[in-house]
Amino acid sequence: MKQFVVIAILLATSVLASVAYACDPEPWHPLPQPQPDNRQLTVVKTGEMRTAPGWQGGDIIGYLCEGGQVEFLGWDTHSAMYWYKVRVVANQCGDGEVLPGTEGWLHSSQTSMPVNLSPFLGTGPNTVAQPVPEQPAQPSSTQPSSTQPSSPFQQSPGPQPDPALSSTLNIPDINFNQTELLIQNDSPYPVRVTWSGPESRTITLPACQTCSVYSLPGPSFCRPDAPYEIYTLPTGTYTIVAQFDTNVLPNRSTRNFTGGYIYYQCFYVVQF
């Protein structure tokens, strides 16, 4: 008899600490030519624009604010999360804003919706075009150290912040008593998620129309076009239960959410 079980990927990324990390950098994936027309995204959450993917990737170019417009140029994965290479079309920050034409990296949750990468990828990441000549994307041959983050753009760091703007840059305030949780449903079924703790809540994410049931061991990261929601919660310890239907064993976990972090939890179904 086949059984189904819900599996969860949980990550925490710091927006505060500057810490060393080790990874195996890979080239980013520029869009194939010719490029589709649906490349413009709206910034729905103020956040960092960086010279390389990852919360500690490269340097902070500046901040893109809610309401800004960016052009989607390519993508990369870092710590099982999607990052988008973009070019700024318009920004809403005022003094110290990242100027139109600047290229850099945004976390996918900062845009209006996860980009459906299927029109850009063909049959998978291995089918994408090679990096465009004017922006080579070569993995670094330098081994990660205890003090210097590794990045696929160490030899091509991209645009740097204007020193003249450093005193006027608008940096978003961080509430240490709250945390943010991005929940994603990488399955063909609706999922009901309940968390109990300092605040109790039940939400339902719709089914992913392009997702399927996985075989073991499951995916290394979830699909970027899977439905997701972002929630703000008081910090503390929570019990999280994800349920699909009576034929799927639920996923139950206990997590401690710390202020100043963005947590990512993705649920998918494995058949065995």
Secondary structure, 3 states (H helix, E strand, C coil): CCCEEEEEEEEEEECCCCCCCCCCCCCCEECCCCCCCCCEEEECCCEEEECCCCCCCCCEEEEECCCCEEEEEEEEEECCEEEEEEEEEECCCCCCCCCCCCEEEEEHHHECCCCCCHHHHCCCHHHCCCCCCCCCCCCCCCCCCCCCCCCCCCCCCCCCCCHHHCCCCCCCCCCCCEEEEEEEECCCCCEEEEEECCCCEEEEECCCCCCCCEECCCCCCCCCCCCEEEEEEECEEEEEEEECCCCEECEEEEEEECCCEEEEEEEEEEEC
